[in-house]
Amino acid sequence: MPCEVKTRFLLLYGSQSGQAKAIAEEICQQADEHGFKGDICCMSESAKYNLETETDPVVIVVSTTGDGEPPEKALQFVKGIRTKTLPPDHYAHLRYALLALGDSNYAEFCKCGKTIDKRLQELGAKHFYATGHADDGVGLELVVDPWIEGLWEAIRKAYSNMSDPNQERNDRARTGQNGEPAESADNKQVADLKIQLLRINDSNDLSPDLPEPSLDKGKSGTETTPLGASLTTSISPLSESTLNIPALPPQYIHVELMNTTTKEENFIPPDQEAEHQVPVTRAVQLSREDAVKTALLLELDISGTHISYQPGDSLNVFCPNNSGEVEELIQRLGLAEMREHCVHLQLRTDTKKKAAQLPSYVPEKSTLKYLLTWCLEIRSIPKKAFLRALVDYTTNAAEKRRLQELCSKQGSSDYNHLVRDPNLSVLELLLAFPSCSPPLSLLIEQLPKLRPRSYSAASSSLYHPGKLHFVFNIVEFPQCSGRAVPRRGVCTGWLSELISPILQQHGRPSRDPDSALVPKVSIGLRPSTAFHLPSDPAVPFIMVGPGTGVAPFIGFLQHRAKQRQENPDTEFGETWLFFGCRHKDREFLFRDELEHFVENGTLTHLKVCFSRDAPKGPEPAPKYVQHNLCLHAQDVARILLQQNGCIYVCGDAKNMAKDVNETLIEIVGKELTVDKLEAMKVVAELRDKKCYMQDVWA
């Protein structure tokens, strides 16, 4: 009997942290079950595909990184399609579907996907399926799962139309009851999926042929977990529901632990890309002991490296997983006697995973301890596919059922509130479900690469030659249903322990650390594409940085102070800083330095607010930075709209950056006397002109 020839489609992905790649691999895996063959390629592998000659449907999965930037693996692809000399029918032959990944905590939600989508349309390409905008801020799976579910029928219809051009013309020629041209069959089908998340600033991205899609409220994250439910216990109706659980992810790695001794050089991280090991020459606690958050400043000696940075750049800090958690995980896996054994990886010969590869970030001859310390992100939130795989290694019936609920479509609310929102780790799950005993291979398959943490430079190399400063709050994860003890952030917790012997407490005099105690950290520079001082020193600018968000602006002001000192005859634009914190006496970071910059004229205006301090006068004091912006709305509008100045925002993306953005829209609307939509367009233009820049984190 002849083998069935499966219908091919091209599957491209552009990934930064591995999310888009994992989703593309899932699509490729499911394609086989639906009678298709996904030809999967990374966008950077341009030698493996050619959109100019592609005749089959194309599916694209792409993430967004930084302040709306394409992931590194998609940079050349985006640059290529944005070539201005391409004719408007360059991709007229192309039929594609696009799944964009983003995080609505950031202003440029799904920007890379939207950029690709818009440009392909400009070049004549056409959708065969609605674009999905998946939001990591509420859970990617809320859009990803139904998008993939509807993809297969869309591909079948796309093939039908591509093989019979008359069919597509006939679809478009049909008229509705009102005599107007009806939507094409393709557009009717994609519109019915109702899978896109929309916001007011997304309105221009919609095809006029598609009615506004919507999400089911139960899937939007607005539902709360019923009282009485916990990580290990569910209640009705979920406990009595029939469950739709995801497919079992295919195994593809065979692991052997070999009793071979190997010399590890003090646990040097495996990622050597643009990396330097540098000493920490100073560590200062900036916040008072009774502050809600502990803020630390670290000074690095980079004089022995080739690192050259500008204020506004960031650095990557390569950190290990917590040693106590690594040991606890080894114990929980039952591998305590093998912690120093070498981990030997091979692809399984019987795997059904398409394009399976061994992880490149696991060096040969790594020990088990090294693997869990430096290679795998053991704190990453287990995805539903991981929970589904854990089900098969769980012996207790109640625990097995609960894991099935948490990974099911019906249990999405429980998963979000009990696993995703509290940032539970695989260790915490395994401690909560004692009858679950997964093999090491499953962790290697399902856990992502341990990535460096990024911090803004808080200094200027002109002001501090050979030094680089950065600031951070020690992140705290409190106790919860699935976490018996509080934990600190992976990197901030590690750094705070590392520098404790040389830490200068708040308000104490500095001291030279014993050279034998000076710790070292591995770093790599992460240059910014736009978050820099204006090239013209006469351009005025505004800085908004509450809490540790003030860090890059200390570098800005140090740099400007040196420029003013070295160029006394140069005209410099005015500078504004809007800073805020809870209490003036506990966490007014860099207070002395900022007041000094005001005194010497480097900082023209310093506007501060303290959200938890009682007002000193009869009038209510501004509580947050956006309130101070409102109080100085005319100056803000003058600088941005009349003097072509810049505004920089640094800090929390989830609340502060959104509130500041809304405030800017209000200011623009009021000063220009235009409605909100028009004001939003003006603010968007400021972003496009790089006059409104953000360095924010969720």
C-alpha positions in Angstrom: 0.0 0.0 0.0 1.6 3.3 -1.0 2.5 5.8 1.8 0.2 8.8 2.2 1.9 12.0 0.9 1.3 14.6 3.6 0.6 18.2 2.6 3.5 20.5 3.3 3.6 24.0 4.8 6.5 26.1 5.7 6.8 26.9 9.5 9.1 29.8 10.5 9.9 30.9 14.0 11.8 33.7 15.6 12.6 33.1 19.2 14.6 34.9 22.0 14.0 32.9 25.1 12.7 29.7 23.4 9.0 30.3 23.7 8.4 30.8 19.9 10.6 27.8 19.1 8.7 25.6 21.5 5.3 26.6 20.1 6.6 26.1 16.5 7.8 22.6 17.5 4.4 21.9 19.0 2.7 23.0 15.7 5.1 20.8 13.8 4.3 17.8 16.1 0.5 18.3 15.8 0.8 18.7 12.0 1.7 15.1 11.6 -1.4 14.0 13.5 -3.6 16.2 11.1 -2.1 14.8 7.9 0.3 17.7 7.3 4.1 18.1 7.2 5.5 21.2 8.8 8.9 22.2 7.3 10.2 23.9 10.3 13.0 26.5 10.1 14.4 29.3 12.3 14.1 32.7 10.6 17.9 33.0 10.7 18.3 29.9 8.6 17.7 31.7 5.4 19.5 29.1 3.3 16.8 26.6 4.1 13.8 28.5 2.8 12.9 31.2 0.2 9.7 33.1 0.6 10.2 34.6 -2.9 9.6 31.2 -4.5 7.4 29.6 -1.7 4.2 28.1 -3.1 2.9 26.4 0.0 1.1 28.1 3.0 3.5 29.7 5.4 3.0 29.8 9.2 5.1 32.2 11.3 5.6 32.2 15.1 7.6 35.2 16.4 8.2 36.8 19.7 9.1 40.4 20.7 12.0 41.4 22.9 13.3 44.5 24.6 11.3 47.7 23.7 9.5 46.1 20.8 12.6 44.8 19.1 12.7 41.6 17.0 14.5 38.6 18.6 18.1 38.2 17.5 17.2 35.3 15.3 14.6 37.4 13.4 16.7 40.6 12.9 17.9 39.8 9.4 14.5 38.5 8.3 12.8 41.8 9.4 15.6 43.8 7.9 15.2 41.9 4.6 11.4 42.4 4.2 11.7 46.1 5.1 14.0 46.8 2.2 12.4 49.9 0.6 13.2 48.9 -3.0 10.9 45.8 -2.9 7.8 46.2 -5.2 4.3 46.1 -3.7 3.6 42.7 -5.4 6.8 41.1 -4.2 5.0 38.6 -2.1 1.7 38.6 -4.0 1.9 34.8 -4.3 2.3 34.2 -0.6 -0.5 33.0 1.8 0.5 33.1 5.4 -0.7 32.9 9.0 1.1 34.6 11.9 1.2 34.0 15.6 2.7 36.9 17.5 4.0 36.5 21.1 4.2 39.4 23.4 3.5 40.8 26.9 0.9 43.4 27.5 2.8 44.7 30.4 5.0 46.4 27.8 3.9 49.2 25.6 5.1 47.7 22.4 2.9 44.6 22.7 3.7 42.0 19.9 5.4 44.7 17.9 7.7 42.4 16.0 4.8 40.2 14.9 2.8 43.3 14.0 5.7 44.8 12.0 6.1 41.5 10.0 2.4 41.2 9.5 2.0 44.8 8.2 5.0 44.6 5.9 4.0 41.3 4.3 0.6 42.8 3.6 2.3 45.9 2.0 4.2 43.5 -0.2 1.1 41.7 -1.5 1.0 38.7 0.8 -2.4 37.6 2.1 -3.7 36.0 5.3 -5.2 32.6 5.1 -5.9 32.7 8.8 -6.4 35.4 11.5 -3.3 36.7 13.2 -3.1 35.7 16.8 -1.6 38.0 19.5 -0.7 35.8 22.5 -0.1 37.7 25.7 2.4 36.3 28.2 1.0 38.8 30.7 -2.1 36.7 31.2 -0.9 33.4 29.7 0.2 32.6 26.2 -1.9 29.4 26.1 -5.1 31.4 26.2 -4.5 32.5 22.6 -2.0 29.9 21.4 -4.1 26.8 22.1 -7.3 27.8 20.2 -5.1 29.4 17.5 -3.4 26.1 16.8 -6.7 24.2 17.1 -8.2 26.2 14.3 -5.0 26.2 12.1 -5.5 22.9 10.5 -8.9 23.6 8.9 -7.5 27.0 7.8 -4.5 25.3 6.0 -6.9 22.9 4.3 -9.0 25.7 3.0 -5.9 27.7 2.0 -4.7 24.7 -0.1 -8.1 24.4 -1.7 -8.0 28.1 -2.7 -4.4 28.0 -3.8 -5.0 24.9 -6.0 -8.2 26.5 -7.4 -7.8 30.2 -7.9 -11.4 30.5 -9.2 -12.6 29.3 -5.8 -11.0 32.3 -4.1 -12.4 34.7 -6.7 -15.9 33.1 -6.3 -15.7 33.5 -2.6 -15.0 37.2 -2.9 -17.6 37.7 -5.6 -20.4 36.4 -3.5 -22.7 39.0 -2.0 -24.6 39.1 1.3 -28.2 39.7 2.0 -27.7 43.5 2.0 -26.2 43.4 -1.5 -22.7 44.3 -0.2 -19.8 42.0 -1.1 -19.5 39.3 1.5 -16.4 38.2 3.2 -14.3 35.5 1.6 -14.8 32.0 3.0 -11.3 32.3 4.4 -12.1 35.5 6.3 -15.4 34.1 7.6 -13.6 31.1 9.0 -10.8 33.1 10.6 -13.2 35.7 12.0 -15.2 33.0 13.8 -12.2 31.9 15.8 -12.4 35.1 17.9 -8.9 34.7 19.2 -7.2 38.0 19.1 -6.6 40.2 22.2 -7.4 43.8 21.2 -6.7 47.1 22.8 -7.5 50.6 21.6 -4.0 51.0 20.2 -4.4 47.8 18.2 -7.3 49.2 16.1 -5.2 50.1 13.1 -3.8 46.5 12.8 -7.2 44.9 12.0 -8.1 44.0 8.5 -11.3 45.8 7.5 -12.6 42.4 6.4 -12.5 40.9 9.9 -15.1 41.7 12.6 -13.7 42.5 16.0 -12.6 39.2 17.6 -13.1 38.6 21.3 -12.0 36.2 24.1 -14.2 34.2 26.4 -14.2 36.0 29.8 -13.3 32.8 31.6 -10.1 32.6 29.6 -9.0 36.1 30.1 -7.7 35.6 33.5 -10.6 37.5 35.2 -12.0 34.4 36.8 -10.7 33.7 40.3 -10.0 30.3 41.7 -12.9 29.1 43.9 -12.3 29.4 47.7 -11.1 26.1 49.0 -9.1 25.2 46.0 -5.3 24.8 46.5 -2.4 23.5 44.5 -3.1 19.9 45.4 -6.9 20.0 45.9 -9.7 21.1 43.6 -13.4 21.6 44.3 -16.5 21.3 42.2 -17.2 21.9 39.4 -13.6 21.3 38.3 -13.2 18.2 40.4 -16.2 16.6 38.7 -15.5 17.8 35.1 -14.5 15.8 32.1 -11.1 17.2 31.2 -9.5 18.2 27.9 -5.8 17.7 28.5 -3.0 18.4 26.1 -1.2 15.7 24.1 1.7 14.0 25.8 4.9 15.8 24.6 7.2 13.2 22.9 10.3 12.1 24.6 13.5 12.7 22.7 16.5 12.6 25.0 18.2 9.6 26.5 20.2 10.3 29.6 23.0 8.3 31.1 24.8 9.2 34.3 28.3 8.0 34.1 30.6 7.5 37.1 33.5 9.4 35.5 35.3 12.1 37.5 35.7 15.4 35.7 37.3 18.6 36.8 35.0 21.6 36.9 36.6 25.0 37.0 34.7 26.6 39.9 31.4 26.3 38.1 32.1 28.8 35.3 28.9 29.3 33.4 28.8 27.6 30.0 27.6 30.7 28.0 30.9 32.4 27.0 29.3 34.8 24.5 30.8 38.3 25.1 31.5 37.4 28.7 34.0 38.7 31.2 34.7 37.8 34.8 35.2 41.0 36.8 35.7 41.8 40.5 33.0 43.5 42.6 35.0 46.4 44.2 32.2 48.0 46.1 28.7 47.0 47.4 26.4 49.6 49.1 22.9 49.2 50.6 21.0 52.2 49.3 17.8 51.7 51.2 17.4 51.8 55.0 17.0 48.6 57.0 13.3 49.2 57.5 12.5 49.8 53.8 10.0 47.5 52.2 12.6 46.5 49.5 16.3 46.2 49.9 18.2 48.1 47.2 21.9 47.4 46.6 24.4 49.1 44.4 27.4 47.1 43.0 30.5 48.6 41.5 32.4 46.4 39.0 36.0 46.9 38.0 36.0 46.6 34.2 39.5 48.1 33.6 40.9 44.8 32.7 38.4 44.2 29.9 37.5 45.7 26.5 34.0 46.6 27.7 33.0 50.0 26.4 29.5 51.2 27.4 27.3 54.3 27.3 24.7 55.4 29.9 21.5 53.7 29.0 23.2 50.4 28.1 22.6 47.3 30.2 24.7 44.4 31.3 23.9 40.7 31.5 24.8 39.0 34.8 25.4 35.3 34.5 24.2 33.7 37.7 23.8 30.1 39.0 20.7 28.5 40.4 20.5 28.6 44.2 22.8 25.8 45.5 20.3 24.8 48.2 17.5 24.4 45.6 19.8 22.4 43.4 20.7 20.0 46.2 17.0 19.7 47.2 16.1 18.9 43.6 18.8 16.3 43.3 17.5 14.7 46.5 13.9 14.8 45.3 14.9 13.1 42.0 16.6 10.3 44.0 20.0 11.1 42.4 21.9 12.1 45.5 24.6 9.5 45.0 25.1 10.6 41.4 25.5 14.4 41.8 29.1 14.3 40.6 28.4 11.8 37.8 28.8 13.0 34.2 25.6 13.5 32.2 25.7 11.9 28.8 22.9 12.9 26.4 21.8 11.2 23.2 18.8 11.5 21.0 16.4 8.7 21.3 16.2 6.5 18.2 12.5 5.9 18.7 11.5 9.6 19.2 8.5 11.0 17.4 9.6 14.6 17.9 10.2 16.4 14.7 13.6 18.1 14.2 14.7 16.9 17.6 18.0 18.3 18.8 20.2 18.0 21.9 20.3 21.3 23.9 23.4 23.2 22.9 23.7 24.8 26.3 24.6 21.6 28.1 28.4 21.1 27.7 29.9 17.7 27.2 31.1 16.0 30.4 28.8 18.2 32.6 28.1 16.7 36.0 24.5 16.4 37.3 25.3 19.2 39.8 26.7 21.5 37.1 23.8 20.8 34.8 21.2 21.9 37.4 23.4 24.8 38.7 24.4 26.5 35.4 22.4 25.0 32.5 18.7 24.7 33.3 16.3 27.3 34.5 15.0 25.3 37.4 12.9 28.2 38.6 11.0 28.6 35.3 7.2 28.1 35.6 6.3 24.6 34.4 4.2 24.9 31.3 1.0 22.8 30.9 2.9 20.4 28.6 5.3 19.7 31.4 2.5 19.1 33.8 0.9 16.7 31.3 4.2 14.8 31.1 4.4 14.6 35.0 1.0 12.9 35.1 2.5 9.7 33.6 5.1 9.6 36.4 2.6 10.0 39.2 1.3 6.9 41.1 -1.2 8.4 43.5 -4.6 8.6 41.8 -5.6 11.9 43.5 -2.3 13.6 42.6 -2.6 12.3 39.1 -6.1 13.7 38.7 -5.0 17.1 40.1 -2.1 17.4 37.7 -4.5 16.5 34.9 -6.8 19.3 36.1 -4.0 21.9 36.2 -2.9 21.1 32.7 -6.4 20.9 31.2 -8.5 23.5 29.4 -11.0 23.4 32.2 -8.4 24.0 34.8 -6.8 27.1 33.2 -8.0 29.4 36.1 -6.5 27.1 38.7 -3.3 26.8 36.7 -3.0 30.6 36.4 -3.7 31.4 40.0 -1.9 28.5 41.7 1.1 27.9 39.4 1.7 30.7 37.0 0.9 33.8 39.1 2.9 32.7 42.2 5.9 31.7 40.0 6.0 28.1 41.2 9.0 26.0 40.1 9.4 22.3 39.2 10.9 21.6 42.6 7.9 23.2 44.4 5.6 21.1 42.3 7.5 17.9 43.0 7.4 18.6 46.7 3.6 19.2 46.5 3.1 15.9 44.6 5.3 13.3 46.4 4.2 10.3 44.3 5.5 12.0 41.1 9.0 10.7 40.1 10.0 12.0 36.7 13.2 11.0 35.1 16.1 13.5 34.7 15.5 13.4 30.9 12.1 15.0 31.3 13.6 18.0 33.1 16.2 18.5 30.4 13.5 18.3 27.7 11.1 20.7 29.4 13.2 23.2 31.3 14.6 26.1 29.3 18.2 27.4 29.3 19.3 29.3 32.4 19.6 32.9 31.0 21.5 35.8 32.3 19.7 38.6 34.1 19.8 42.1 32.7 20.4 45.3 34.7 20.7 48.9 33.6 24.1 50.6 33.9 23.9 53.2 36.7 27.1 55.1 35.9 29.1 56.9 33.2 32.5 55.7 32.1 33.5 59.4 31.9 32.6 59.9 35.5 33.9 56.6 36.8 36.6 55.4 34.4 37.2 51.7 34.4 34.1 51.1 36.6 30.5 50.0 35.9 27.7 50.4 38.5 24.3 48.7 38.6 21.4 48.7 41.1 18.8 46.2 42.0 16.1 45.3 44.6 16.4 41.9 46.2 13.4 40.1 44.7 11.3 38.2 47.3 8.7 35.4 46.5 6.5 34.9 49.6 5.0 31.7 51.0 1.9 30.5 49.2 -0.2 27.4 48.6 2.6 25.7 46.7 5.6 27.3 48.4 6.3 26.2 52.0 9.2 28.7 52.5 9.8 32.2 50.9 12.5 32.4 48.2 14.6 35.1 46.8 15.1 35.9 43.1 17.7 33.6 41.4 20.1 36.4 40.5 19.4 39.0 43.2 19.4 36.4 45.9 22.7 35.0 44.7 24.3 38.5 44.3 23.2 39.5 47.8 24.9 36.4 49.3 28.0 36.8 47.1 28.7 40.4 48.2 27.7 40.1 51.9 31.4 40.1 53.1 32.0 43.5 51.5 28.6 45.1 51.9 28.5 48.7 53.2 25.3 49.1 55.2 23.0 52.1 54.6 24.4 55.3 56.2 27.7 53.6 57.3 31.1 54.9 56.1 32.7 53.1 53.2 35.7 50.8 53.7 38.2 49.1 51.5 37.3 45.4 51.2 39.9 42.7 52.0 41.3 41.7 48.5 40.9 38.1 49.5 37.2 38.7 50.0 36.5 40.5 46.7 34.0 38.4 44.8 33.8 38.1 41.0 30.8 38.0 38.6 30.5 37.0 35.0 29.0 39.7 32.8 28.3 40.6 29.2 27.4 44.0 27.7 24.0 44.5 26.3 24.1 47.7 24.3 20.9 49.7 23.9 19.7 50.6 20.4 18.1 53.9 21.4 18.0 54.5 25.2 20.9 57.0 25.2 21.3 60.7 25.8 20.4 62.9 22.8 23.3 63.3 20.4 22.6 67.0 20.4 23.4 68.3 24.0 21.0 71.3 23.4 18.0 68.9 23.2 16.0 69.0 26.5 14.9 65.8 28.0 12.7 64.4 30.8 13.5 61.3 32.9 10.9 59.3 34.8 12.4 56.7 37.1 10.8 55.7 40.4 12.6 53.3 42.7 15.5 51.5 41.1 14.2 52.9 37.8 16.4 55.9 38.5 19.5 53.8 37.8 20.2 54.7 34.2 19.5 58.3 34.8 22.3 58.5 37.4 24.5 57.5 34.5 22.9 60.1 32.2 23.5 62.9 34.8 27.0 61.8 35.6 27.8 61.9 31.8 26.1 65.3 31.4 28.0 66.7 34.4 31.3 65.6 32.8 30.2 67.0 29.4 29.4 70.4 31.0 32.7 70.4 32.8 34.7 69.7 29.7 32.6 71.9 27.3 31.9 75.1 29.3 30.9 77.1 26.2 28.4 74.5 24.9 24.7 75.1 25.2 22.9 72.3 27.1 19.2 71.6 27.2 17.2 71.5 30.4 16.9 68.3 32.3 13.9 67.0 34.4 13.9 64.0 36.7 10.6 62.6 38.1 11.5 60.3 41.0 9.3 58.5 43.5 9.4 55.9 46.3 7.4 54.9 49.3 9.2 56.8 52.1 11.6 59.7 51.8 13.8 58.7 54.7 13.9 55.0 53.9 14.4 54.6 50.1 15.2 57.9 48.4 17.9 56.4 46.3 20.9 58.6 45.3 19.4 61.5 47.2 22.7 63.2 47.9 24.0 62.8 44.4 20.8 64.0 42.8 20.7 67.1 45.1 24.3 67.8 44.1 23.4 67.6 40.4 20.6 70.2 41.1 23.1 72.5 42.9 25.7 72.4 40.1 23.0 72.9 37.3 23.4 69.5 35.7 19.8 68.6 36.7 17.5 71.5 36.1 14.4 70.2 37.8 14.1 67.4 40.4 10.4 66.4 41.1 9.9 63.8 43.8 6.9 62.1 45.5 6.6 59.7 48.4 3.5 57.5 48.2 3.4 56.3 51.8 4.5 59.5 53.6 1.8 61.8 55.1 1.5 65.1 53.3 3.1 68.0 55.3 0.8 70.7 54.2 -3.0 71.1 53.9 -2.9 70.3 50.1 -2.6 66.6 49.1 0.9 65.9 47.8 1.5 64.0 44.5 1.6 60.3 45.3 3.1 58.8 42.2 5.4 60.0 39.3 2.4 60.3 36.9 0.7 62.7 39.3 3.8 65.0 39.3 3.8 64.8 35.5 0.3 66.1 35.5 1.2 69.0 37.8 3.9 70.0 35.2 1.8 69.1 32.1 2.6 72.4 30.3 6.3 72.0 30.7 6.1 68.3 29.6 4.1 69.3 26.5 6.4 72.2 25.8 9.5 70.0 25.8 8.0 67.2 23.8 5.7 69.0 21.3 7.4 72.4 20.8 11.1 71.8 21.5 11.4 68.3 20.1 12.7 67.0 23.3 12.8 63.4 24.6 11.3 61.5 27.5 12.8 58.4 29.0 10.9 56.0 31.3 12.5 53.3 33.4 11.1 50.9 35.9 8.0 48.7 36.4 6.2 47.9 33.2 3.1 46.4 34.7 1.8 49.5 36.6 4.1 52.6 36.5 5.0 52.5 32.8 1.3 52.0 31.8 0.2 54.8 34.1 2.9 57.2 32.7 1.8 56.3 29.2 -1.8 57.1 29.9 -0.8 60.4 31.6 1.2 61.4 28.5 -1.8 60.7 26.3 -3.9 62.9 28.7 -1.4 65.7 28.6 -1.1 65.6 24.8 -4.9 65.5 24.4 -5.4 68.5 26.8 -2.5 70.6 25.4 -3.4 70.0 21.8 -7.2 69.9 22.5 -7.7 66.7 20.6 -9.6 63.4 21.5 -7.9 60.4 23.0 -7.4 58.5 19.7 -5.6 61.5 18.2 -3.5 62.0 21.3 -2.5 58.3 21.2 -1.3 58.8 17.6 0.8 61.7 18.7 2.4 59.7 21.5 2.9 56.8 19.0 4.7 59.2 16.7 7.0 60.2 19.6 7.9 56.6 20.0 8.6 56.2 16.3 10.8 59.2 16.3 12.7 57.8 19.3 11.6 60.8 21.4 9.7 58.5 23.9 11.8 55.6 25.1 11.4 53.0 27.7 13.6 50.6 29.7 11.0 48.6 31.6 10.6 45.2 33.2 7.6 43.1 34.3 
